[in-house]
């Protein structure tokens, strides 16, 4: 869930920065704290994942021509009627919370407000008799039916008036003394008035400090007060620690400082057999002539990585220094290399049992999972086998910035690492989601990135055994490539981006391809890299998300009954169904669906036709409320607090094992998704869902039918002929080329609109597909 801070031009910039910092101190890691731009506020469904909406101090200038002098009070009139209605619905009907910082408030009876309704809407920026819709302004107000009254926020912190006592759920904090904080309040008042009041199903809080001209020390003095206010607003917060620094990236666990990572490899199953030469292969690939105790240093684009031997004095000192250091995050990162098969002590990795992870991984690979619904590859041909399997090379850090960014933003390190390799963390301070979205990553979440390497097959083909119709249809318009160029001049794209070359590839009916895993080692010539067409890369995010849902049905995670409640939202989100009736073809109550994770895939193209695939995944696994997780799902529907075998170690091992087998089949089929389609549709939320496509004018009602077999687009069918939707075919629809294409199957009456994952945003609750804003 999010704490969203409105950042429109009306907000004082200093107040905005201080508000975000202070909220980050008290709300993380239970809630993300993000600024919300005016454009996003107007156009996006921010209400879905928002728990607290915050309005910082408003600059004294007024576009309406009313009181503009510093300190003069006026109603909060920065929103139009539609936005006021959205905010009232969010609070009064949906149970959301609004907090006004540096604002005043007025309480009026419903009778008084009714007499003033005619003056509540007025000219905004237009200032003329011809009122444009975007210029109309309305005073923000919230109705409390229990007291037949309204809460009316005002722009001046001077103003706290009206009936503050009442008979309802009204709380006024009586003069919290913060004299030592030296806060500049009106009339030299060194006390703080803040009021929390229930309105409808939600709550509204009004506090007086503007947070405009405050030092870091003053902000730290204010933190315990704001923590108490937000608790009274009904949010669940971590226990406040007095020494927590004020920072947008701070967590309640301590200062924003990452810890060294450990490079480990799976121990031998037999004490009499030597372990696989995995860690040593990785080191020699990066440093052909490594030294000790400092193995080597890589100065990369975003960070510098110092590799140290596990048994060296320097490694111990680096680990201890990182735990004791309270300074800001450094670009200097430490990687401690363990010898082949040797694991760090539990004291070094107290939040993750690496031995349990490897033991579970080995057992699951040896026994198989017959209960899985996805097809697996039978054998891997000799000469195509990897030197090690998925998960057997592990880079683990207790607390890192981001498992995805540490590799993706450092191309020299990423391109030099042999694959497959997974990067795992117990805590992330800068987790990444789709586009520019942050992903809250506190302890208890599975946070893993898997690095693979393939070779592009320019003449590659995919099998066409899909259940979807119209695979041989004529395409009048196709998606644009979406490919971007890195600073090094090499093309790269995000997870769901199809390249121009892939889109122009002629589809064939026969499947082809080689099966194997990518790796490189100085000991033996590396096996041939898997060859896949560029058009198949979009399916990787679908494949990994499917692996997560399938893994949840294993006994090591939730088991088959509870595992069925884990669902897929297009294109890359993972949800749980918390409704009493459980899972059907479509949920009967969409509000019972809660997001617990997602998948992010970055593709980096390198010279020679090779592609690094970096698959990032975060899943809330053992998190406590207010974060929804697999643990809460298990407790709610198992009738017991016994979590059984559910653990982060088993969760990661299960997902990696399932995906490895699915990947083998995917490569064997030449990048075709056909073998997985029925299972994917079994898990996803959208079969035959009717939605409104708003990326066209006028909007078009469509029905979702599946995923296209060629480029992994979301296939929809217009509910009425496109000629009745404002035009004929693609020209009449005016759909942006980067978002969709139009397919007219020969001999069929249906007309398809296929939507690209990038560029489109799915508003699940409202049933809308909209252009995604970044």
C-alpha positions in Angstrom: 0.0 0.0 0.0 1.1 3.5 -0.7 1.3 6.8 1.1 0.8 9.4 -1.7 1.9 13.0 -1.3 0.3 15.4 -3.7 3.0 17.4 -5.5 1.1 19.7 -7.8 2.4 23.2 -8.5 0.2 24.6 -5.7 2.4 22.9 -3.1 5.3 24.7 -1.5 8.5 22.8 -2.7 10.2 22.9 0.6 7.1 21.6 2.4 6.9 18.8 -0.2 10.5 17.7 0.3 10.3 17.8 4.1 6.9 16.0 4.1 8.2 13.1 2.0 11.3 12.7 4.1 9.4 12.8 7.4 6.7 10.4 6.2 9.4 8.0 5.0 11.0 8.0 8.4 7.8 6.9 10.2 6.0 4.8 7.5 8.7 2.7 5.9 8.9 -0.3 5.5 5.1 -0.8 6.0 4.1 1.7 3.3 5.9 3.2 0.3 6.0 7.0 0.3 5.7 8.6 -3.1 5.1 12.1 -4.5 1.9 12.1 -6.7 2.1 14.5 -9.6 -1.0 16.5 -10.7 -1.1 14.7 -14.1 -1.0 11.3 -12.4 -3.6 12.5 -9.8 -5.9 13.5 -12.6 -5.5 10.6 -15.0 -4.4 7.5 -13.1 -6.3 5.2 -10.6 -4.1 6.1 -7.7 -6.9 5.1 -5.2 -6.4 1.4 -5.8 -3.1 1.0 -3.8 -3.4 4.2 -1.7 -3.9 4.1 2.1 -3.1 7.6 3.0 -3.4 10.7 0.7 -1.4 13.7 1.9 -1.7 17.4 1.0 1.3 19.4 2.0 1.3 23.1 2.8 -0.2 25.2 -0.1 1.6 28.3 -1.3 -0.2 31.5 -0.2 -0.9 32.7 -3.8 -4.4 32.1 -4.9 -5.5 31.7 -8.5 -9.1 32.6 -7.7 -8.4 36.2 -6.7 -9.5 35.5 -3.1 -7.4 36.1 0.0 -3.7 35.8 -1.0 -1.9 37.4 1.9 0.4 35.2 3.9 -1.5 33.6 6.7 -5.0 34.6 5.5 -7.4 31.7 5.5 -9.4 30.5 2.5 -11.1 27.2 1.6 -8.8 24.6 0.0 -9.9 25.2 -3.6 -7.1 23.8 -5.7 -9.2 20.9 -7.1 -12.0 20.7 -9.7 -15.4 19.2 -9.0 -14.4 15.8 -10.4 -11.2 15.6 -8.2 -13.2 16.7 -5.1 -15.7 13.9 -5.8 -12.8 11.4 -6.2 -11.2 12.4 -2.9 -14.6 12.3 -1.1 -15.3 8.9 -2.5 -11.8 7.7 -1.5 -12.3 8.8 2.1 -16.1 8.6 2.8 -17.0 5.5 0.9 -13.7 3.5 0.4 -12.3 4.0 3.9 -9.2 5.9 2.8 -7.4 8.5 4.9 -6.5 12.1 4.1 -3.9 14.1 6.0 -3.5 17.9 5.5 -0.2 19.3 6.6 0.2 23.0 7.2 -3.6 23.4 6.8 -6.4 24.8 8.9 -9.9 23.5 9.2 -13.5 24.6 9.6 -16.4 22.6 10.8 -19.8 23.5 9.4 -23.2 21.9 9.9 -24.9 20.5 6.9 -27.5 23.3 7.0 -24.8 25.9 6.8 -23.0 24.2 4.0 -26.2 23.8 2.1 -26.7 27.6 2.1 -23.2 28.1 0.7 -23.4 25.4 -2.0 -24.0 28.0 -4.7 -20.6 29.7 -4.0 -18.6 26.4 -3.7 -17.8 26.2 -7.4 -16.0 29.2 -8.9 -13.6 30.3 -11.7 -10.1 28.9 -11.5 -7.2 29.8 -13.7 -9.4 30.9 -16.6 -10.8 34.0 -14.9 -13.4 34.7 -17.5 -17.1 34.3 -17.9 -16.6 31.3 -20.1 -15.8 28.6 -17.7 -13.7 25.7 -19.1 -14.1 22.3 -17.3 -10.4 22.3 -16.4 -10.7 25.8 -14.8 -13.6 25.1 -12.5 -12.7 24.9 -8.8 -14.6 23.5 -5.8 -13.9 23.7 -2.1 -12.7 20.4 -0.7 -15.0 19.2 2.1 -15.9 15.9 3.8 -19.3 15.0 5.2 -19.7 13.3 8.6 -23.2 11.8 8.5 -23.1 10.8 12.2 -22.9 14.5 13.2 -24.6 15.9 10.1 -21.6 18.2 9.6 -18.7 18.9 7.2 -15.0 19.1 7.7 -13.7 21.9 5.4 -9.9 22.1 5.1 -8.5 25.6 4.8 -5.2 26.9 3.4 -3.9 28.6 6.5 -2.6 26.8 9.6 -4.0 29.7 11.7 -7.5 28.4 11.1 -8.8 25.7 13.5 -12.4 26.6 14.2 -15.9 25.3 14.7 -17.1 22.4 16.9 -14.0 20.4 17.7 -15.6 18.3 20.4 -18.8 16.8 19.0 -20.3 13.5 19.9 -18.7 11.4 17.2 -15.2 9.9 16.8 -13.5 13.3 17.2 -10.0 13.5 18.6 -8.0 16.7 19.3 -4.5 16.4 20.5 -4.2 19.0 23.3 -1.2 21.1 22.7 1.7 18.7 22.2 4.6 20.7 23.5 7.5 20.8 21.1 9.1 24.0 22.3 12.6 22.6 22.1 12.0 22.0 18.4 11.8 25.7 17.7 9.0 25.4 15.2 7.9 28.6 13.7 4.1 28.6 14.1 1.6 31.4 13.8 1.5 34.0 16.6 4.8 32.5 18.0 2.8 29.6 19.2 5.1 26.7 20.2 2.4 24.2 20.5 0.9 22.0 17.8 -2.8 21.6 17.2 -3.8 18.5 15.2 -7.2 17.1 14.8 -8.3 13.6 13.6 -12.0 13.1 12.6 -13.9 10.2 11.2 -15.9 11.0 8.1 -17.9 8.2 6.5 -15.8 5.0 6.4 -12.5 6.9 6.5 -10.7 9.6 8.4 -9.4 13.1 7.9 -6.4 14.6 9.8 -5.4 18.3 9.9 -2.1 19.4 11.4 -0.7 22.9 11.6 3.1 22.7 11.0 3.9 23.8 7.5 7.3 22.0 7.3 8.6 24.8 5.1 11.7 26.1 7.0 13.0 23.3 9.2 16.4 21.9 9.9 17.1 18.2 9.8 17.3 18.2 13.6 13.9 19.8 13.8 12.4 17.3 11.4 13.8 14.5 13.6 12.1 16.1 16.6 8.8 16.1 14.7 9.0 12.4 13.8 7.5 11.0 17.0 4.7 13.4 16.9 3.8 12.6 13.3 4.1 8.9 14.1 1.5 9.3 16.8 -0.8 11.2 14.5 -0.7 8.6 11.7 -1.3 5.8 14.2 -4.5 7.7 15.3 -5.5 7.9 11.6 -5.6 4.0 11.6 -2.5 3.0 9.8 -0.3 0.2 11.1 3.3 1.5 11.6 6.5 0.0 12.7 7.6 0.8 16.2 9.2 4.2 16.1 12.9 4.4 16.9 14.3 7.7 18.1 17.6 7.2 16.3 16.0 6.6 12.9 17.3 9.2 10.4 15.0 11.5 8.5 15.4 10.3 4.9 13.1 9.3 2.1 14.9 6.0 1.9 15.2 5.3 5.6 13.7 2.3 7.1 12.6 1.5 10.6 15.3 -1.2 10.7 18.2 1.3 10.6 20.1 3.7 8.3 20.1 3.3 4.6 23.3 1.4 4.3 23.7 -1.8 2.3 25.7 -4.8 3.5 28.3 -6.9 1.7 27.0 -9.7 -0.5 28.2 -13.3 -0.4 29.0 -15.2 -3.6 28.2 -18.9 -2.8 27.7 -22.2 -4.6 25.9 -25.4 -3.8 27.8 -27.8 -1.6 28.5 -31.4 -2.7 25.8 -33.9 -1.9 28.5 -36.4 -1.0 31.2 -35.5 1.4 33.6 -37.7 -0.5 33.0 -35.8 -3.8 34.3 -32.4 -4.5 31.8 -29.6 -5.0 31.1 -28.2 -8.5 33.7 -25.5 -9.5 31.1 -22.7 -9.6 32.4 -19.9 -7.4 35.9 -20.4 -8.8 34.6 -20.3 -12.3 32.7 -17.0 -11.6 35.9 -15.4 -10.2 38.1 -16.6 -13.1 35.6 -15.3 -15.6 35.8 -11.8 -14.0 39.5 -11.9 -12.9 41.6 -14.2 -15.1 44.5 -13.8 -12.6 42.8 -13.2 -9.2 44.9 -12.3 -6.2 44.3 -12.6 -2.4 42.9 -11.4 -0.1 41.6 -8.7 -2.4 40.6 -10.7 -5.5 39.9 -7.7 -7.6 37.9 -4.6 -8.2 35.4 -3.7 -11.0 34.7 0.0 -11.5 31.4 0.0 -13.3 28.8 2.6 -14.5 26.8 2.9 -11.2 28.9 1.2 -8.6 32.4 -0.1 -7.8 32.6 -3.7 -6.6 35.4 -5.0 -4.4 35.8 -8.8 -4.3 37.3 -10.2 -1.2 38.2 -13.7 -0.1 35.8 -15.2 2.5 38.5 -16.3 4.9 40.5 -13.0 4.8 40.9 -10.5 7.5 39.8 -7.8 5.1 36.4 -9.5 4.5 35.7 -9.7 8.2 36.6 -6.1 8.7 34.5 -5.0 5.7 31.5 -6.9 7.1 31.8 -5.4 10.6 32.4 -1.9 9.3 29.3 -2.1 7.1 27.1 -3.2 10.1 28.5 -0.4 12.3 28.6 2.4 9.7 25.7 4.9 10.0 26.8 7.1 7.1 24.8 7.4 3.8 24.9 4.8 1.1 28.2 4.5 -0.8 28.8 3.5 -4.4 31.6 1.1 -3.0 30.1 -2.4 -2.8 31.7 -5.4 -1.2 31.3 -9.0 -2.5 32.8 -11.7 -0.3 33.7 -14.8 -2.3 33.2 -18.2 -0.6 35.2 -21.2 -1.9 33.3 -23.7 -3.9 30.7 -25.5 -1.7 31.7 -23.5 1.4 28.8 -21.4 3.0 29.0 -18.4 5.3 28.1 -18.9 8.9 24.5 -18.2 10.2 25.9 -15.3 12.1 27.0 -13.7 8.8 23.6 -14.3 7.2 21.1 -14.4 10.1 18.0 -13.5 7.9 18.5 -16.3 5.3 19.5 -19.9 5.8 21.6 -20.6 2.7 22.1 -24.3 3.7 18.3 -24.8 3.9 17.9 -23.2 0.5 20.5 -25.4 -1.2 19.2 -28.6 0.5 15.6 -27.8 -0.6 16.8 -27.0 -4.1 18.7 -30.3 -4.4 15.8 -32.3 -3.1 13.3 -30.7 -5.4 15.4 -31.1 -8.5 16.0 -34.8 -7.6 12.4 -35.7 -6.9 10.4 -33.6 -9.3 6.9 -32.2 -8.8 4.3 -34.4 -10.5 1.5 -32.2 -9.2 2.5 -29.3 -11.4 0.2 -28.4 -14.4 2.9 -27.0 -16.6 4.8 -29.3 -19.2 8.4 -30.0 -18.6 11.3 -30.9 -20.9 12.2 -34.6 -20.8 16.0 -34.5 -21.3 18.8 -32.1 -22.0 21.0 -33.3 -24.9 24.7 -34.0 -24.1 26.8 -31.0 -25.1 24.0 -28.6 -24.2 24.1 -29.2 -20.4 25.2 -26.4 -18.2 28.1 -26.6 -15.8 25.5 -25.9 -13.1 21.8 -25.5 -12.7 19.5 -22.6 -11.8 20.0 -21.5 -8.2 23.3 -23.3 -7.7 25.3 -20.1 -8.0 23.9 -17.6 -5.5 24.8 -13.9 -4.7 23.2 -13.1 -1.4 23.1 -9.8 0.5 21.1 -9.2 3.7 20.4 -5.6 2.7 21.1 -4.2 -0.7 19.9 -1.2 -2.8 18.2 -3.5 -5.4 19.1 -6.9 -6.7 17.9 -5.8 -10.1 19.7 -2.5 -10.3 23.0 -3.8 -9.0 23.3 -5.9 -12.1 21.2 -4.0 -14.7 22.9 -0.6 -13.9 26.4 -2.2 -14.0 26.9 -3.7 -17.4 30.5 -4.6 -17.1 29.8 -6.8 -14.1 26.6 -8.3 -15.6 28.1 -9.1 -18.9 31.2 -10.7 -17.3 29.2 -13.0 -14.9 28.8 -16.6 -16.1 25.1 -17.7 -16.1 22.8 -18.9 -14.7 23.2 -16.9 -11.5 20.7 -15.6 -9.0 21.0 -12.5 -6.8 18.9 -12.6 -3.6 18.3 -10.1 -0.7 16.4 -10.1 2.6 15.9 -6.3 2.4 15.9 -3.9 -0.5 16.1 -0.1 0.0 15.4 0.8 -3.7 13.3 -2.0 -5.0 12.1 -1.6 -8.6 8.7 -2.3 -10.3 7.4 -1.8 -13.8 8.3 1.5 -15.5 9.5 3.9 -12.8 7.4 2.4 -10.0 9.2 1.6 -6.8 8.5 -1.7 -5.1 8.4 -1.8 -1.3 10.8 -4.5 -0.2 11.0 -5.0 3.6 12.1 -8.1 5.4 9.8 -11.0 4.7 9.5 -10.5 1.0 11.1 -12.8 -1.6 13.4 -10.5 -3.6 15.3 -12.4 -6.3 16.9 -11.6 -9.7 17.9 -14.3 -12.1 20.6 -13.7 -14.8 20.4 -15.7 -18.0 22.1 -15.4 -21.3 20.8 -16.3 -24.8 21.7 -15.9 -28.4 19.3 -14.3 -30.8 18.0 -16.4 -33.6 17.3 -13.9 -36.4 15.4 -16.5 -38.4 13.9 -18.2 -35.4 10.4 -19.6 -35.4 7.8 -20.4 -32.9 5.3 -23.3 -32.9 1.7 -22.2 -33.6 -0.1 -24.7 -31.5 -2.0 -22.1 -29.7 -5.6 -22.3 -28.6 -6.2 -18.7 -29.8 -7.8 -18.1 -33.1 -6.5 -15.9 -35.9 -2.9 -16.9 -35.8 -2.6 -16.6 -39.5 -4.4 -13.4 -39.8 -3.5 -10.3 -41.7 -2.1 -7.5 -39.6 -2.8 -4.0 -40.8 -0.8 -2.2 -38.1 1.9 -3.5 -35.7 3.5 -2.3 -32.6 6.6 -0.1 -32.7 9.7 -1.6 -31.3 9.9 0.2 -28.0 13.7 -0.5 -28.1 15.9 2.0 -26.5 19.7 2.6 -26.8 22.0 2.6 -23.8 24.8 5.0 -23.2 27.2 2.4 -24.6 25.3 2.4 -27.9 23.9 -1.1 -27.5 20.1 -1.6 -27.8 18.2 -2.7 -24.8 14.6 -3.0 -23.7 12.5 -3.7 -20.7 10.7 -7.0 -20.1 7.8 -6.7 -22.3 9.3 -4.9 -25.2 9.3 -6.5 -28.6 12.0 -5.6 -31.0 11.5 -4.5 -34.6 13.4 -7.5 -35.8 11.1 -9.8 -33.9 8.0 -8.1 -35.2 9.2 -8.5 -38.7 10.0 -12.2 -38.3 7.9 -14.4 -40.5 6.0 -16.9 -38.4 6.4 -20.5 -39.3 4.3 -23.4 -38.3 7.1 -25.7 -37.3 8.9 -25.4 -34.0 12.7 -25.4 -33.7 15.3 -24.6 -31.2 18.0 -26.0 -28.9 17.6 -26.7 -25.3 20.3 -25.8 -22.8 21.4 -23.3 -20.3 23.8 -20.4 -20.7 27.1 -20.4 -18.9 30.7 -19.7 -19.5 33.7 -21.2 -17.8 37.4 -21.0 -18.3 37.7 -24.7 -17.5 35.9 -26.1 -20.5 34.5 -24.5 -23.7 31.0 -23.1 -22.8 28.0 -25.0 -24.2 26.0 -23.4 -27.0 23.8 -20.6 -25.7 20.0 -21.2 -26.1 18.9 -19.6 -29.4 15.6 -17.8 -29.3 13.9 -15.3 -31.6 13.6 -11.7 -30.4 9.8 -11.9 -30.6 9.8 -14.6 -27.9 11.5 -12.5 -25.2 8.2 -10.9 -24.2 7.0 -14.3 -23.0 9.8 -14.5 -20.4 7.8 -12.3 -17.9 4.7 -14.5 -18.4 6.8 -17.6 -17.9 8.3 -16.5 -14.7 5.1 -15.2 -13.2 3.5 -18.6 -14.1 6.4 -20.3 -12.3 5.6 -18.3 -9.2 1.9 -19.3 -9.2 2.7 -22.9 -9.9 5.3 -23.0 -7.1 2.8 -21.7 -4.6 0.8 -24.9 -5.1 3.7 -27.1 -4.0 3.7 -28.5 -0.5 6.8 -26.6 0.3 4.9 -23.3 -0.1 1.0 -23.3 0.2 -0.1 -26.6 -1.1 -2.6 -27.2 -4.0 -5.7 -25.9 -2.2 -4.4 -22.5 -1.1 -2.1 -22.2 -4.0 -5.1 -21.9 -6.4 -5.8 -18.5 -4.8 -2.6 -17.1 -6.2 -3.5 -15.4 -9.5 -2.0 -13.5 -12.5 -2.9 -10.0 -13.6 -1.7 -9.0 -17.0 1.0 -8.3 -17.8 3.3 -9.1 -14.8 1.5 -8.8 -11.4 0.8 -11.5 -8.9 -2.4 -11.3 -6.7 -4.0 -13.4 -4.0 -7.8 -13.9 -3.8 -8.9 -13.4 -0.2 -12.6 -13.8 -0.9 -14.5 -16.4 1.2 -15.7 -18.4 -1.9 -12.2 -18.8 -3.2 -11.2 -19.0 -6.9 -13.5 -19.1 -9.8 -13.0 -18.3 -13.5 -13.4 -14.6 -12.6 -13.5 -13.2 -9.0 -16.9 -12.2 -7.9 -15.5 -9.5 -5.6 -12.6 -7.7 -7.2 -11.9 -5.7 -3.9 -10.8 -9.0 -2.3 -7.9 -9.3 -4.8 -4.6 -8.0 -3.2 -1.3 -7.6 -5.0 1.6 -9.5 -3.4 4.2 -9.4 -6.1 5.4 -8.8 -9.6 7.9 -9.6 -12.3 10.3 -7.3 -14.1 12.5 -8.4 -16.9 15.3 -6.3 -18.4 16.9 -7.3 -21.7 20.3 -6.0 -22.6 21.6 -6.7 -26.1 25.3 -7.2 -26.4 27.6 -7.5 -29.5 27.6 -10.8 -31.3 23.8 -11.3 -31.1 23.8 -12.2 -27.4 21.2 -11.0 -24.9 21.4 -10.8 -21.1 18.0 -11.5 -19.6 17.7 -10.2 -16.0 14.5 -11.5 -14.4 13.5 -9.7 -11.2 10.7 -10.9 -9.0 9.4 -9.7 -5.6 6.7 -11.7 -3.7 5.4 -10.8 -0.2 5.9 -14.1 1.6 6.3 -13.8 5.3 5.2 -10.2 5.8 3.0 -9.1 8.6 0.0 -6.7 8.3 -0.5 -4.2 6.8 1.4 -5.8 3.9 -0.6 -8.6 2.4 1.5 -11.8 2.0 1.4 -15.6 1.5 1.7 -16.0 5.3 -1.5 -14.1 5.9 -3.3 -16.1 3.2 -2.2 -19.3 4.9 -3.2 -18.1 8.4 -6.6 -16.8 7.2 -7.7 -20.0 5.4 -5.9 -22.8 7.2 -7.5 -21.9 10.5 -4.2 -22.1 12.2 -1.2 -19.9 13.0 1.1 -22.8 12.1 2.8 -21.8 8.8 4.1 -25.3 8.2 7.1 -25.4 5.8 6.5 -21.9 4.4 9.8 -20.0 4.5 11.7 -17.7 2.2 14.3 -20.4 1.6 11.8 -23.0 0.4 9.8 -20.3 -1.6 12.9 -19.3 -3.6 14.0 -22.9 -4.2 10.5 -23.8 -5.4 10.2 -20.9 -7.8 13.7 -21.4 -9.3 13.2 -25.2 -9.7 9.8 -24.8 -11.4 11.1 -22.1 -13.7 14.2 -24.0 -14.7 12.1 -26.9 -16.0 9.7 -24.6 -17.7 12.6 -22.7 -19.3 14.0 -26.0 -20.7 10.7 -26.7 -22.5 10.4 -23.1 -23.6 13.9 -23.2 -25.2 13.2 -26.7 -26.7 10.1 -25.3 -28.4 12.0 -22.4 -29.9 10.5 -19.8 -27.7 6.9 -20.9 -28.2 4.4 -20.2 -25.3 1.9 -22.6 -26.7 2.7 -25.5 -24.2 2.1 -23.1 -21.3 -1.0 -21.2 -22.5 -3.7 -23.3 -21.0 -2.0 -23.3 -17.6 -1.4 -19.5 -17.8 -5.1 -18.9 -18.6 -6.0 -21.2 -15.6 -4.2 -18.8 -13.3 -5.0 -15.4 -14.8 -7.8 -13.1 -13.8 -9.1 -11.9 -17.2 -10.7 -14.8 -19.1 -13.6 -13.3 -20.9 -13.4 -10.1 -18.8 -15.1 -7.1 -20.3 -13.2 -3.9 -20.0 -13.2 -0.4 -21.6 -10.3 0.4 -23.8 -9.7 4.1 -23.2 -6.5 4.5 -25.4 -8.9 5.4 -28.2 -11.5 8.1 -28.8 -14.2 7.3 -28.3 -13.4 4.5 -25.8 -14.2 1.0 -27.1 -15.8 -1.8 -25.0 -13.8 -5.0 -25.5 -13.6 -8.6 -24.1 -10.3 -10.2 -23.2 -9.7 -13.6 -24.9 -6.1 -14.4 -24.2 -2.5 -13.8 -25.2 -1.4 -13.8 -28.9 0.9 -16.7 -29.8 3.3 -14.6 -31.9 4.3 -11.6 -29.9 2.6 -12.1 -26.5 0.1 -9.3 -26.9 -3.1 -9.1 -24.9 -5.8 -10.1 -27.3 -9.2 -8.5 -27.0 -12.4 -8.6 -29.1 -14.5 -5.5 -29.7 -17.9 -5.9 -28.2 -19.4 -4.2 -31.3 -18.0 -3.7 -34.8 -15.2 -1.2 -34.9 -17.0 0.8 -37.5 -19.6 1.6 -34.8 -16.9 2.8 -32.4 -16.0 6.0 -34.2 -14.4 4.8 -37.4 -13.5 1.9 -39.6 -10.5 -0.2 -38.9 -7.2 1.1 -37.5 -7.5 4.6 -39.1 -10.9 5.3 -37.5 -9.8 4.1 -34.1 -6.7 6.3 -34.0 -5.0 4.0 -31.6 -1.3 4.8 -31.0 0.9 2.4 -32.8 3.1 1.7 -29.7 0.0 0.4 -27.9 -1.9 -1.9 -30.2 -2.4 -3.5 -33.6 -5.6 -4.5 -35.4 -6.1 -8.0 -36.7 -8.8 -9.1 -39.1 -8.9 -12.9 -39.3 -10.0 -14.2 -42.7 -13.4 -15.8 -42.7 -14.3 -14.6 -39.2 -16.6 -11.8 -38.1 -14.7 -11.0 -34.9 -12.2 -8.1 -35.0 -9.2 -8.3 -32.6 -7.4 -5.4 -30.9 -4.1 -6.7 -29.6 -2.4 -4.6 -26.9 1.3 -4.5 -26.1 2.3 -4.9 -22.4 4.5 -1.8 -22.5 2.4 1.3 -23.0 -0.8 0.0 -21.5 -2.0 0.1 -17.9 -4.7 -2.2 -16.5 -7.0 -0.7 -13.9 -8.3 -3.9 -12.5 -11.0 -2.5 -10.2 -12.4 0.0 -12.7 -12.3 -2.4 -15.7 -10.2 0.0 -17.8 -7.2 -0.4 -20.1 -5.4 3.0 -20.3 -2.2 4.4 -21.7 0.5 4.0 -19.1 2.2 7.1 -17.9 5.8 7.0 -16.6 
